[in-house]
Amino acid sequence: MHTPILPPDEAARVRERWERLGLPGIIDVHVHFMPQRVMDKVWAYFDAAGPKLGRSWPIAYRMSEHERLSRLREMGVLFFPSLNYPHKPEMAEWLNQWSAKFADETPEVLRSATFHPEPGAGAYVRAAIEDGARIVKAHVQVGDYDPNDPLLDEVWAQLAVAGTPVVLHAGHGPAPGTHTGPEGVRRLLQRFPELTLVIAHLGMPDYGAFLDLCAEYPNVHLDTTMAFTGFTEESWPFPEERREDLRALGEKILFGSDFPNIPYSYLEAVDAVLDLGLGADWERGVLHDNAARLFGVRANPTQPLLR
Ligand SMILES: [Zn+2]
């Protein structure tokens, strides 16, 4: 498996990008830290993904957990979550416990939680919120569930009331699932219009439909994860005619990377967003300010503001 070559001066070059904008660093809303045996399975999935996705997907940051944390710190990533997600029932609570412990040990980490449609999901999501979860991950394709499954009614109702942002991977890309696509999310928002969502990957490849939802619902955001990179543009190009929407919805667009599971460098992910050329104000919002506002955090990681 060919591993992407990372620029030796990557950290300095990433820092140069945000320093130039006068930012204290980057907030990345889409980062994965997982129990190592789960991460190993995710890596094995991407190693074997060639046939399924129609292209190879070498993991750029296949490193120890310690090295991955150091990388993020060196690049000046101020805050990030440890997004976990179950592919089967009776796994979410264990992942939530792991994420809570990881957040307790790592000051930059936004405490994260997840769920699966199963009896008791409402109760453990409530417990996670009470325990201080600040971001929730839901993965419709990997979990293989309908976001409108009645077993999730209590989960969504609570998340809507708490206002906890949910990073929702619901698009057909990079791999479609039985329940992926914008229709299920539109139905969900009709039922819970107050939900704070962060649509992962800008909803790729249905960028337009998800930009429409973002414009329509005040609490719907989009993360840039993998979008605009050379790798993604080859298969799922962003529609040129929707570029103005990116500008208009700029305050609801958040930088995300999918670190460490990306087939290119972090620098490339940052540059893909900057290369849109939407201006310094937009760039400051996307790389830092919008997420700082949404999560109530500020640059000194020892003093996070509580929501
Ligand atoms: Zn991801």
Boltz pocket constraint, residues with backbone or C-beta under 6 A from the ligand:
constraints:
  - pocket:
      binder: B
      contacts: [[A, 30], [A, 32], [A, 258]]
      max_distance: 6.0
